[in-house]
Structures are given as structure tokens and as C-alpha cells.
Amino acid sequence: MPQKQIVMQIGLLAAALTCGLLLWRILAHGGTDILDASLRAVGAGLAVVILTLLLCGIIDRLGGTTGE
């Protein structure tokens, strides 16, 4: 499997874990409603996806990976 695909899969897994764990943490401590907590969690997940896409772009700029 090419290195770029591995980075993307790890990034998407990290985004899903970030979203779920942040949502759980915000709701467990109370003080906010489900909509606000969900928006914060989705925002954090999207930030992880954007960072992953930037990392893949950097990999491509540096000459890509072998096997693609």
C-alpha cells in the first residue's frame, strides 16, 4: 500500500477518534448542550482532516513516495 494512502487512513482514523473523544469529554463534564458539543467535536475532526491533507500535499511536494 502506498505511503500516502496509509497517511490518509491514519489521518481519517485520528479525525474520527478526535471527534468522538472530544464529544464524549464535553458532554461528560456538562455545561453545554448537544448541538454546541457536536459542533466543537466536528470542528476538531475537520481540523485533523485538513492537517492530514496538508501533510499529504507536503509529501507530494517533496517528491512523492515510491510505489505510486
PDB file of N, CA, C, O and CB in Angstrom:
ATOM      1  N   MET A   1       0.849  -1.179   0.000  1.00  0.00           N
ATOM      2  CA  MET A   1       0.000   0.000   0.000  1.00  0.00           C
ATOM      3  C   MET A   1       0.895   1.243   0.000  1.00  0.00           C
ATOM      4  O   MET A   1       1.842   1.320   0.783  1.00  0.00           O
ATOM      5  CB  MET A   1      -0.966  -0.003   1.230  1.00  0.00           C
ATOM      6  N   PRO A   2       0.606   2.213  -0.868  1.00  0.00           N
ATOM      7  CA  PRO A   2       1.432   3.418  -0.924  1.00  0.00           C
ATOM      8  C   PRO A   2       1.399   4.206   0.385  1.00  0.00           C
ATOM      9  O   PRO A   2       0.420   4.175   1.131  1.00  0.00           O
ATOM     10  CB  PRO A   2       0.974   4.305  -2.066  1.00  0.00           C
ATOM     11  N   GLN A   3       2.483   4.900   0.634  1.00  0.00           N
ATOM     12  CA  GLN A   3       2.632   5.626   1.886  1.00  0.00           C
ATOM     13  C   GLN A   3       1.571   6.715   2.035  1.00  0.00           C
ATOM     14  O   GLN A   3       1.095   6.961   3.144  1.00  0.00           O
ATOM     15  CB  GLN A   3       4.021   6.237   1.973  1.00  0.00           C
ATOM     16  N   LYS A   4       1.196   7.368   0.939  1.00  0.00           N
ATOM     17  CA  LYS A   4       0.202   8.440   1.009  1.00  0.00           C
ATOM     18  C   LYS A   4      -1.152   7.901   1.474  1.00  0.00           C
ATOM     19  O   LYS A   4      -1.839   8.554   2.259  1.00  0.00           O
ATOM     20  CB  LYS A   4       0.057   9.125  -0.360  1.00  0.00           C
ATOM     21  N   GLN A   5      -1.537   6.724   1.000  1.00  0.00           N
ATOM     22  CA  GLN A   5      -2.800   6.129   1.433  1.00  0.00           C
ATOM     23  C   GLN A   5      -2.762   5.779   2.913  1.00  0.00           C
ATOM     24  O   GLN A   5      -3.760   5.937   3.617  1.00  0.00           O
ATOM     25  CB  GLN A   5      -3.112   4.881   0.609  1.00  0.00           C
ATOM     26  N   ILE A   6      -1.630   5.309   3.382  1.00  0.00           N
ATOM     27  CA  ILE A   6      -1.501   4.982   4.802  1.00  0.00           C
ATOM     28  C   ILE A   6      -1.651   6.242   5.644  1.00  0.00           C
ATOM     29  O   ILE A   6      -2.336   6.230   6.666  1.00  0.00           O
ATOM     30  CB  ILE A   6      -0.144   4.302   5.088  1.00  0.00           C
ATOM     31  N   VAL A   7      -1.013   7.330   5.216  1.00  0.00           N
ATOM     32  CA  VAL A   7      -1.122   8.596   5.944  1.00  0.00           C
ATOM     33  C   VAL A   7      -2.568   9.072   5.962  1.00  0.00           C
ATOM     34  O   VAL A   7      -3.051   9.537   6.995  1.00  0.00           O
ATOM     35  CB  VAL A   7      -0.215   9.669   5.312  1.00  0.00           C
ATOM     36  N   MET A   8      -3.266   8.963   4.832  1.00  0.00           N
ATOM     37  CA  MET A   8      -4.669   9.381   4.771  1.00  0.00           C
ATOM     38  C   MET A   8      -5.547   8.539   5.688  1.00  0.00           C
ATOM     39  O   MET A   8      -6.407   9.078   6.385  1.00  0.00           O
ATOM     40  CB  MET A   8      -5.185   9.292   3.339  1.00  0.00           C
ATOM     41  N   GLN A   9      -5.342   7.228   5.697  1.00  0.00           N
ATOM     42  CA  GLN A   9      -6.150   6.359   6.546  1.00  0.00           C
ATOM     43  C   GLN A   9      -5.902   6.635   8.021  1.00  0.00           C
ATOM     44  O   GLN A   9      -6.842   6.664   8.815  1.00  0.00           O
ATOM     45  CB  GLN A   9      -5.859   4.898   6.236  1.00  0.00           C
ATOM     46  N   ILE A  10      -4.647   6.836   8.391  1.00  0.00           N
ATOM     47  CA  ILE A  10      -4.338   7.165   9.786  1.00  0.00           C
ATOM     48  C   ILE A  10      -4.946   8.517  10.152  1.00  0.00           C
ATOM     49  O   ILE A  10      -5.459   8.689  11.258  1.00  0.00           O
ATOM     50  CB  ILE A  10      -2.806   7.180  10.021  1.00  0.00           C
ATOM     51  N   GLY A  11      -4.890   9.471   9.231  1.00  0.00           N
ATOM     52  CA  GLY A  11      -5.474  10.786   9.481  1.00  0.00           C
ATOM     53  C   GLY A  11      -6.976  10.731   9.669  1.00  0.00           C
ATOM     54  O   GLY A  11      -7.514  11.391  10.559  1.00  0.00           O
ATOM     55  N   LEU A  12      -7.660   9.953   8.842  1.00  0.00           N
ATOM     56  CA  LEU A  12      -9.113   9.830   8.989  1.00  0.00           C
ATOM     57  C   LEU A  12      -9.490   9.100  10.269  1.00  0.00           C
ATOM     58  O   LEU A  12     -10.478   9.450  10.915  1.00  0.00           O
ATOM     59  CB  LEU A  12      -9.706   9.105   7.789  1.00  0.00           C
ATOM     60  N   LEU A  13      -8.715   8.094  10.640  1.00  0.00           N
ATOM     61  CA  LEU A  13      -8.946   7.409  11.910  1.00  0.00           C
ATOM     62  C   LEU A  13      -8.726   8.363  13.073  1.00  0.00           C
ATOM     63  O   LEU A  13      -9.506   8.367  14.026  1.00  0.00           O
ATOM     64  CB  LEU A  13      -8.026   6.185  12.042  1.00  0.00           C
ATOM     65  N   ALA A  14      -7.677   9.168  13.009  1.00  0.00           N
ATOM     66  CA  ALA A  14      -7.409  10.147  14.065  1.00  0.00           C
ATOM     67  C   ALA A  14      -8.523  11.186  14.144  1.00  0.00           C
ATOM     68  O   ALA A  14      -8.891  11.614  15.238  1.00  0.00           O
ATOM     69  CB  ALA A  14      -6.061  10.840  13.824  1.00  0.00           C
ATOM     70  N   ALA A  15      -9.060  11.592  13.004  1.00  0.00           N
ATOM     71  CA  ALA A  15     -10.158  12.558  12.992  1.00  0.00           C
ATOM     72  C   ALA A  15     -11.404  11.976  13.648  1.00  0.00           C
ATOM     73  O   ALA A  15     -12.073  12.653  14.429  1.00  0.00           O
ATOM     74  CB  ALA A  15     -10.473  12.993  11.557  1.00  0.00           C
ATOM     75  N   ALA A  16     -11.712  10.730  13.332  1.00  0.00           N
ATOM     76  CA  ALA A  16     -12.881  10.094  13.933  1.00  0.00           C
ATOM     77  C   ALA A  16     -12.708   9.933  15.439  1.00  0.00           C
ATOM     78  O   ALA A  16     -13.637  10.186  16.206  1.00  0.00           O
ATOM     79  CB  ALA A  16     -13.137   8.733  13.287  1.00  0.00           C
ATOM     80  N   LEU A  17     -11.521   9.514  15.857  1.00  0.00           N
ATOM     81  CA  LEU A  17     -11.259   9.375  17.292  1.00  0.00           C
ATOM     82  C   LEU A  17     -11.300  10.728  17.998  1.00  0.00           C
ATOM     83  O   LEU A  17     -11.837  10.833  19.100  1.00  0.00           O
ATOM     84  CB  LEU A  17      -9.899   8.707  17.522  1.00  0.00           C
ATOM     85  N   THR A  18     -10.743  11.754  17.377  1.00  0.00           N
ATOM     86  CA  THR A  18     -10.772  13.093  17.964  1.00  0.00           C
ATOM     87  C   THR A  18     -12.200  13.571  18.136  1.00  0.00           C
ATOM     88  O   THR A  18     -12.564  14.103  19.184  1.00  0.00           O
ATOM     89  CB  THR A  18      -9.988  14.080  17.100  1.00  0.00           C
ATOM     90  N   CYS A  19     -13.001  13.383  17.111  1.00  0.00           N
ATOM     91  CA  CYS A  19     -14.396  13.813  17.151  1.00  0.00           C
ATOM     92  C   CYS A  19     -15.159  13.091  18.259  1.00  0.00           C
ATOM     93  O   CYS A  19     -15.850  13.725  19.056  1.00  0.00           O
ATOM     94  CB  CYS A  19     -15.070  13.565  15.796  1.00  0.00           C
ATOM     95  N   GLY A  20     -15.033  11.786  18.307  1.00  0.00           N
ATOM     96  CA  GLY A  20     -15.754  11.005  19.306  1.00  0.00           C
ATOM     97  C   GLY A  20     -15.297  11.270  20.729  1.00  0.00           C
ATOM     98  O   GLY A  20     -16.122  11.439  21.627  1.00  0.00           O
ATOM     99  N   LEU A  21     -13.992  11.307  20.941  1.00  0.00           N
ATOM    100  CA  LEU A  21     -13.481  11.526  22.292  1.00  0.00           C
ATOM    101  C   LEU A  21     -13.764  12.934  22.792  1.00  0.00           C
ATOM    102  O   LEU A  21     -14.070  13.122  23.969  1.00  0.00           O
ATOM    103  CB  LEU A  21     -11.991  11.261  22.334  1.00  0.00           C
ATOM    104  N   LEU A  22     -13.665  13.928  21.911  1.00  0.00           N
ATOM    105  CA  LEU A  22     -13.964  15.292  22.326  1.00  0.00           C
ATOM    106  C   LEU A  22     -15.443  15.448  22.645  1.00  0.00           C
ATOM    107  O   LEU A  22     -15.798  16.113  23.619  1.00  0.00           O
ATOM    108  CB  LEU A  22     -13.551  16.283  21.240  1.00  0.00           C
ATOM    109  N   LEU A  23     -16.305  14.850  21.843  1.00  0.00           N
ATOM    110  CA  LEU A  23     -17.739  14.897  22.117  1.00  0.00           C
ATOM    111  C   LEU A  23     -18.043  14.242  23.460  1.00  0.00           C
ATOM    112  O   LEU A  23     -18.810  14.789  24.253  1.00  0.00           O
ATOM    113  CB  LEU A  23     -18.531  14.203  20.992  1.00  0.00           C
ATOM    114  N   TRP A  24     -17.458  13.089  23.722  1.00  0.00           N
ATOM    115  CA  TRP A  24     -17.664  12.397  24.993  1.00  0.00           C
ATOM    116  C   TRP A  24     -17.178  13.245  26.168  1.00  0.00           C
ATOM    117  O   TRP A  24     -17.863  13.350  27.186  1.00  0.00           O
ATOM    118  CB  TRP A  24     -16.941  11.045  24.987  1.00  0.00           C
ATOM    119  N   ARG A  25     -15.994  13.853  26.025  1.00  0.00           N
ATOM    120  CA  ARG A  25     -15.424  14.653  27.110  1.00  0.00           C
ATOM    121  C   ARG A  25     -16.276  15.885  27.404  1.00  0.00           C
ATOM    122  O   ARG A  25     -16.532  16.203  28.566  1.00  0.00           O
ATOM    123  CB  ARG A  25     -13.997  15.078  26.761  1.00  0.00           C
ATOM    124  N   ILE A  26     -16.716  16.579  26.352  1.00  0.00           N
ATOM    125  CA  ILE A  26     -17.523  17.789  26.550  1.00  0.00           C
ATOM    126  C   ILE A  26     -18.846  17.440  27.216  1.00  0.00           C
ATOM    127  O   ILE A  26     -19.271  18.126  28.146  1.00  0.00           O
ATOM    128  CB  ILE A  26     -17.776  18.504  25.206  1.00  0.00           C
ATOM    129  N   LEU A  27     -19.500  16.383  26.751  1.00  0.00           N
ATOM    130  CA  LEU A  27     -20.798  16.013  27.313  1.00  0.00           C
ATOM    131  C   LEU A  27     -20.663  15.436  28.717  1.00  0.00           C
ATOM    132  O   LEU A  27     -21.561  15.610  29.541  1.00  0.00           O
ATOM    133  CB  LEU A  27     -21.493  15.008  26.407  1.00  0.00           C
ATOM    134  N   ALA A  28     -19.555  14.752  29.004  1.00  0.00           N
ATOM    135  CA  ALA A  28     -19.370  14.158  30.327  1.00  0.00           C
ATOM    136  C   ALA A  28     -19.200  15.225  31.401  1.00  0.00           C
ATOM    137  O   ALA A  28     -19.621  15.028  32.541  1.00  0.00           O
ATOM    138  CB  ALA A  28     -18.163  13.228  30.324  1.00  0.00           C
ATOM    139  N   HIS A  29     -18.588  16.350  31.049  1.00  0.00           N
ATOM    140  CA  HIS A  29     -18.365  17.399  32.036  1.00  0.00           C
ATOM    141  C   HIS A  29     -19.540  18.361  32.133  1.00  0.00           C
ATOM    142  O   HIS A  29     -19.548  19.240  32.996  1.00  0.00           O
ATOM    143  CB  HIS A  29     -17.108  18.163  31.701  1.00  0.00           C
ATOM    144  N   GLY A  30     -20.506  18.212  31.284  1.00  0.00           N
ATOM    145  CA  GLY A  30     -21.710  19.032  31.341  1.00  0.00           C
ATOM    146  C   GLY A  30     -21.443  20.494  31.013  1.00  0.00           C
ATOM    147  O   GLY A  30     -20.347  20.864  30.591  1.00  0.00           O
ATOM    148  N   GLY A  31     -22.461  21.311  31.217  1.00  0.00           N
ATOM    149  CA  GLY A  31     -22.316  22.736  30.994  1.00  0.00           C
ATOM    150  C   GLY A  31     -22.558  23.174  29.561  1.00  0.00           C
ATOM    151  O   GLY A  31     -22.409  24.356  29.250  1.00  0.00           O
ATOM    152  N   THR A  32     -22.922  22.265  28.694  1.00  0.00           N
ATOM    153  CA  THR A  32     -23.187  22.638  27.304  1.00  0.00           C
ATOM    154  C   THR A  32     -24.255  21.703  26.727  1.00  0.00           C
ATOM    155  O   THR A  32     -24.490  20.613  27.247  1.00  0.00           O
ATOM    156  CB  THR A  32     -21.878  22.578  26.451  1.00  0.00           C
ATOM    157  N   ASP A  33     -24.881  22.142  25.667  1.00  0.00           N
ATOM    158  CA  ASP A  33     -25.900  21.306  25.044  1.00  0.00           C
ATOM    159  C   ASP A  33     -25.277  20.431  23.956  1.00  0.00           C
ATOM    160  O   ASP A  33     -24.106  20.584  23.609  1.00  0.00           O
ATOM    161  CB  ASP A  33     -27.027  22.177  24.454  1.00  0.00           C
ATOM    162  N   ILE A  34     -26.073  19.526  23.437  1.00  0.00           N
ATOM    163  CA  ILE A  34     -25.577  18.545  22.473  1.00  0.00           C
ATOM    164  C   ILE A  34     -25.162  19.211  21.164  1.00  0.00           C
ATOM    165  O   ILE A  34     -24.198  18.775  20.534  1.00  0.00           O
ATOM    166  CB  ILE A  34     -26.642  17.482  22.204  1.00  0.00           C
ATOM    167  N   LEU A  35     -25.869  20.256  20.743  1.00  0.00           N
ATOM    168  CA  LEU A  35     -25.537  20.919  19.481  1.00  0.00           C
ATOM    169  C   LEU A  35     -24.178  21.610  19.561  1.00  0.00           C
ATOM    170  O   LEU A  35     -23.357  21.477  18.653  1.00  0.00           O
ATOM    171  CB  LEU A  35     -26.622  21.939  19.112  1.00  0.00           C
ATOM    172  N   ASP A  36     -23.943  22.342  20.638  1.00  0.00           N
ATOM    173  CA  ASP A  36     -22.660  23.028  20.803  1.00  0.00           C
ATOM    174  C   ASP A  36     -21.515  22.028  20.894  1.00  0.00           C
ATOM    175  O   ASP A  36     -20.464  22.223  20.284  1.00  0.00           O
ATOM    176  CB  ASP A  36     -22.683  23.918  22.053  1.00  0.00           C
ATOM    177  N   ALA A  37     -21.720  20.963  21.654  1.00  0.00           N
ATOM    178  CA  ALA A  37     -20.682  19.940  21.793  1.00  0.00           C
ATOM    179  C   ALA A  37     -20.404  19.263  20.455  1.00  0.00           C
ATOM    180  O   ALA A  37     -19.249  18.997  20.121  1.00  0.00           O
ATOM    181  CB  ALA A  37     -21.095  18.894  22.840  1.00  0.00           C
ATOM    182  N   SER A  38     -21.452  18.985  19.692  1.00  0.00           N
ATOM    183  CA  SER A  38     -21.280  18.337  18.391  1.00  0.00           C
ATOM    184  C   SER A  38     -20.526  19.234  17.415  1.00  0.00           C
ATOM    185  O   SER A  38     -19.652  18.766  16.686  1.00  0.00           O
ATOM    186  CB  SER A  38     -22.638  17.958  17.804  1.00  0.00           C
ATOM    187  N   LEU A  39     -20.863  20.520  17.402  1.00  0.00           N
ATOM    188  CA  LEU A  39     -20.176  21.447  16.501  1.00  0.00           C
ATOM    189  C   LEU A  39     -18.698  21.570  16.853  1.00  0.00           C
ATOM    190  O   LEU A  39     -17.849  21.632  15.964  1.00  0.00           O
ATOM    191  CB  LEU A  39     -20.839  22.823  16.547  1.00  0.00           C
ATOM    192  N   ARG A  40     -18.392  21.606  18.132  1.00  0.00           N
ATOM    193  CA  ARG A  40     -16.986  21.672  18.544  1.00  0.00           C
ATOM    194  C   ARG A  40     -16.241  20.403  18.142  1.00  0.00           C
ATOM    195  O   ARG A  40     -15.114  20.470  17.650  1.00  0.00           O
ATOM    196  CB  ARG A  40     -16.879  21.887  20.064  1.00  0.00           C
ATOM    197  N   ALA A  41     -16.866  19.253  18.351  1.00  0.00           N
ATOM    198  CA  ALA A  41     -16.219  17.984  18.024  1.00  0.00           C
ATOM    199  C   ALA A  41     -16.010  17.841  16.518  1.00  0.00           C
ATOM    200  O   ALA A  41     -14.949  17.396  16.079  1.00  0.00           O
ATOM    201  CB  ALA A  41     -17.051  16.812  18.551  1.00  0.00           C
ATOM    202  N   VAL A  42     -17.007  18.214  15.731  1.00  0.00           N
ATOM    203  CA  VAL A  42     -16.876  18.133  14.275  1.00  0.00           C
ATOM    204  C   VAL A  42     -15.810  19.114  13.784  1.00  0.00           C
ATOM    205  O   VAL A  42     -15.047  18.795  12.872  1.00  0.00           O
ATOM    206  CB  VAL A  42     -18.234  18.424  13.588  1.00  0.00           C
ATOM    207  N   GLY A  43     -15.756  20.287  14.377  1.00  0.00           N
ATOM    208  CA  GLY A  43     -14.716  21.253  14.019  1.00  0.00           C
ATOM    209  C   GLY A  43     -13.323  20.716  14.283  1.00  0.00           C
ATOM    210  O   GLY A  43     -12.417  20.899  13.470  1.00  0.00           O
ATOM    211  N   ALA A  44     -13.150  20.054  15.415  1.00  0.00           N
ATOM    212  CA  ALA A  44     -11.846  19.461  15.729  1.00  0.00           C
ATOM    213  C   ALA A  44     -11.518  18.331  14.753  1.00  0.00           C
ATOM    214  O   ALA A  44     -10.374  18.205  14.314  1.00  0.00           O
ATOM    215  CB  ALA A  44     -11.825  18.933  17.181  1.00  0.00           C
ATOM    216  N   GLY A  45     -12.507  17.513  14.413  1.00  0.00           N
ATOM    217  CA  GLY A  45     -12.288  16.440  13.443  1.00  0.00           C
ATOM    218  C   GLY A  45     -11.907  16.980  12.074  1.00  0.00           C
ATOM    219  O   GLY A  45     -11.026  16.433  11.410  1.00  0.00           O
ATOM    220  N   LEU A  46     -12.569  18.056  11.647  1.00  0.00           N
ATOM    221  CA  LEU A  46     -12.231  18.674  10.362  1.00  0.00           C
ATOM    222  C   LEU A  46     -10.824  19.266  10.378  1.00  0.00           C
ATOM    223  O   LEU A  46     -10.119  19.228   9.369  1.00  0.00           O
ATOM    224  CB  LEU A  46     -13.249  19.763  10.014  1.00  0.00           C
ATOM    225  N   ALA A  47     -10.423  19.806  11.515  1.00  0.00           N
ATOM    226  CA  ALA A  47      -9.059  20.339  11.622  1.00  0.00           C
ATOM    227  C   ALA A  47      -8.031  19.228  11.429  1.00  0.00           C
ATOM    228  O   ALA A  47      -7.005  19.437  10.782  1.00  0.00           O
ATOM    229  CB  ALA A  47      -8.850  21.025  12.989  1.00  0.00           C
ATOM    230  N   VAL A  48      -8.302  18.054  11.985  1.00  0.00           N
ATOM    231  CA  VAL A  48      -7.385  16.925  11.815  1.00  0.00           C
ATOM    232  C   VAL A  48      -7.346  16.488  10.351  1.00  0.00           C
ATOM    233  O   VAL A  48      -6.276  16.172   9.830  1.00  0.00           O
ATOM    234  CB  VAL A  48      -7.806  15.742  12.718  1.00  0.00           C
ATOM    235  N   VAL A  49      -8.491  16.469   9.690  1.00  0.00           N
ATOM    236  CA  VAL A  49      -8.532  16.102   8.266  1.00  0.00           C
ATOM    237  C   VAL A  49      -7.749  17.112   7.426  1.00  0.00           C
ATOM    238  O   VAL A  49      -7.014  16.726   6.517  1.00  0.00           O
ATOM    239  CB  VAL A  49      -9.997  16.017   7.769  1.00  0.00           C
ATOM    240  N   ILE A  50      -7.904  18.398   7.726  1.00  0.00           N
ATOM    241  CA  ILE A  50      -7.173  19.428   6.983  1.00  0.00           C
ATOM    242  C   ILE A  50      -5.673  19.273   7.184  1.00  0.00           C
ATOM    243  O   ILE A  50      -4.904  19.391   6.230  1.00  0.00           O
ATOM    244  CB  ILE A  50      -7.622  20.832   7.419  1.00  0.00           C
ATOM    245  N   LEU A  51      -5.252  19.011   8.412  1.00  0.00           N
ATOM    246  CA  LEU A  51      -3.826  18.795   8.666  1.00  0.00           C
ATOM    247  C   LEU A  51      -3.312  17.566   7.925  1.00  0.00           C
ATOM    248  O   LEU A  51      -2.182  17.562   7.435  1.00  0.00           O
ATOM    249  CB  LEU A  51      -3.569  18.644  10.168  1.00  0.00           C
ATOM    250  N   THR A  52      -4.135  16.527   7.841  1.00  0.00           N
ATOM    251  CA  THR A  52      -3.739  15.330   7.103  1.00  0.00           C
ATOM    252  C   THR A  52      -3.578  15.632   5.614  1.00  0.00           C
ATOM    253  O   THR A  52      -2.624  15.175   4.985  1.00  0.00           O
ATOM    254  CB  THR A  52      -4.770  14.214   7.307  1.00  0.00           C
ATOM    255  N   LEU A  53      -4.507  16.397   5.057  1.00  0.00           N
ATOM    256  CA  LEU A  53      -4.401  16.770   3.644  1.00  0.00           C
ATOM    257  C   LEU A  53      -3.169  17.633   3.386  1.00  0.00           C
ATOM    258  O   LEU A  53      -2.508  17.487   2.358  1.00  0.00           O
ATOM    259  CB  LEU A  53      -5.662  17.516   3.195  1.00  0.00           C
ATOM    260  N   LEU A  54      -2.862  18.532   4.321  1.00  0.00           N
ATOM    261  CA  LEU A  54      -1.641  19.327   4.184  1.00  0.00           C
ATOM    262  C   LEU A  54      -0.407  18.443   4.223  1.00  0.00           C
ATOM    263  O   LEU A  54       0.533  18.653   3.456  1.00  0.00           O
ATOM    264  CB  LEU A  54      -1.564  20.382   5.286  1.00  0.00           C
ATOM    265  N   LEU A  55      -0.402  17.460   5.107  1.00  0.00           N
ATOM    266  CA  LEU A  55       0.729  16.540   5.199  1.00  0.00           C
ATOM    267  C   LEU A  55       0.890  15.750   3.902  1.00  0.00           C
ATOM    268  O   LEU A  55       2.011  15.548   3.434  1.00  0.00           O
ATOM    269  CB  LEU A  55       0.547  15.581   6.386  1.00  0.00           C
ATOM    270  N   CYS A  56      -0.215  15.305   3.325  1.00  0.00           N
ATOM    271  CA  CYS A  56      -0.143  14.582   2.047  1.00  0.00           C
ATOM    272  C   CYS A  56       0.360  15.496   0.934  1.00  0.00           C
ATOM    273  O   CYS A  56       1.105  15.056   0.059  1.00  0.00           O
ATOM    274  CB  CYS A  56      -1.522  14.005   1.673  1.00  0.00           C
ATOM    275  N   GLY A  57      -0.042  16.758   0.962  1.00  0.00           N
ATOM    276  CA  GLY A  57       0.463  17.711  -0.020  1.00  0.00           C
ATOM    277  C   GLY A  57       1.959  17.938   0.126  1.00  0.00           C
ATOM    278  O   GLY A  57       2.675  18.065  -0.867  1.00  0.00           O
ATOM    279  N   ILE A  58       2.427  17.986   1.363  1.00  0.00           N
ATOM    280  CA  ILE A  58       3.866  18.145   1.605  1.00  0.00           C
ATOM    281  C   ILE A  58       4.619  16.918   1.110  1.00  0.00           C
ATOM    282  O   ILE A  58       5.698  17.042   0.532  1.00  0.00           O
ATOM    283  CB  ILE A  58       4.149  18.376   3.109  1.00  0.00           C
ATOM    284  N   ILE A  59       4.055  15.737   1.334  1.00  0.00           N
ATOM    285  CA  ILE A  59       4.691  14.508   0.847  1.00  0.00           C
ATOM    286  C   ILE A  59       4.816  14.554  -0.676  1.00  0.00           C
ATOM    287  O   ILE A  59       5.854  14.186  -1.226  1.00  0.00           O
ATOM    288  CB  ILE A  59       3.881  13.256   1.287  1.00  0.00           C
ATOM    289  N   ASP A  60       3.762  15.005  -1.355  1.00  0.00           N
ATOM    290  CA  ASP A  60       3.809  15.109  -2.819  1.00  0.00           C
ATOM    291  C   ASP A  60       4.836  16.140  -3.280  1.00  0.00           C
ATOM    292  O   ASP A  60       5.552  15.908  -4.254  1.00  0.00           O
ATOM    293  CB  ASP A  60       2.430  15.474  -3.366  1.00  0.00           C
ATOM    294  N   ARG A  61       4.912  17.262  -2.595  1.00  0.00           N
ATOM    295  CA  ARG A  61       5.854  18.324  -2.973  1.00  0.00           C
ATOM    296  C   ARG A  61       7.305  17.886  -2.797  1.00  0.00           C
ATOM    297  O   ARG A  61       8.187  18.318  -3.539  1.00  0.00           O
ATOM    298  CB  ARG A  61       5.592  19.580  -2.144  1.00  0.00           C
ATOM    299  N   LEU A  62       7.543  17.030  -1.814  1.00  0.00           N
ATOM    300  CA  LEU A  62       8.907  16.583  -1.547  1.00  0.00           C
ATOM    301  C   LEU A  62       9.340  15.440  -2.458  1.00  0.00           C
ATOM    302  O   LEU A  62      10.396  14.841  -2.257  1.00  0.00           O
ATOM    303  CB  LEU A  62       9.033  16.154  -0.105  1.00  0.00           C
ATOM    304  N   GLY A  63       8.533  15.147  -3.440  1.00  0.00           N
ATOM    305  CA  GLY A  63       8.938  14.122  -4.396  1.00  0.00           C
ATOM    306  C   GLY A  63       8.064  12.894  -4.368  1.00  0.00           C
ATOM    307  O   GLY A  63       8.352  11.912  -5.052  1.00  0.00           O
ATOM    308  N   GLY A  64       7.006  12.931  -3.592  1.00  0.00           N
ATOM    309  CA  GLY A  64       6.105  11.788  -3.549  1.00  0.00           C
ATOM    310  C   GLY A  64       6.712  10.612  -2.816  1.00  0.00           C
ATOM    311  O   GLY A  64       7.697  10.740  -2.089  1.00  0.00           O
ATOM    312  N   THR A  65       6.102   9.480  -3.024  1.00  0.00           N
ATOM    313  CA  THR A  65       6.561   8.250  -2.393  1.00  0.00           C
ATOM    314  C   THR A  65       6.811   7.208  -3.466  1.00  0.00           C
ATOM    315  O   THR A  65       6.337   7.352  -4.593  1.00  0.00           O
ATOM    316  CB  THR A  65       5.534   7.736  -1.355  1.00  0.00           C
ATOM    317  N   THR A  66       7.528   6.191  -3.138  1.00  0.00           N
ATOM    318  CA  THR A  66       7.769   5.115  -4.093  1.00  0.00           C
ATOM    319  C   THR A  66       6.553   4.213  -4.159  1.00  0.00           C
ATOM    320  O   THR A  66       5.850   4.041  -3.163  1.00  0.00           O
ATOM    321  CB  THR A  66       9.024   4.305  -3.710  1.00  0.00           C
ATOM    322  N   GLY A  67       6.306   3.650  -5.295  1.00  0.00           N
ATOM    323  CA  GLY A  67       5.213   2.702  -5.450  1.00  0.00           C
ATOM    324  C   GLY A  67       3.908   3.319  -5.883  1.00  0.00           C
ATOM    325  O   GLY A  67       2.902   2.612  -5.947  1.00  0.00           O
ATOM    326  N   GLU A  68       3.870   4.614  -6.187  1.00  0.00           N
ATOM    327  CA  GLU A  68       2.629   5.231  -6.640  1.00  0.00           C
ATOM    328  C   GLU A  68       2.656   5.424  -8.135  1.00  0.00           C
ATOM    329  O   GLU A  68       1.693   5.933  -8.710  1.00  0.00           O
ATOM    330  CB  GLU A  68       2.396   6.566  -5.939  1.00  0.00           C
TER     331      GLU A  68
END
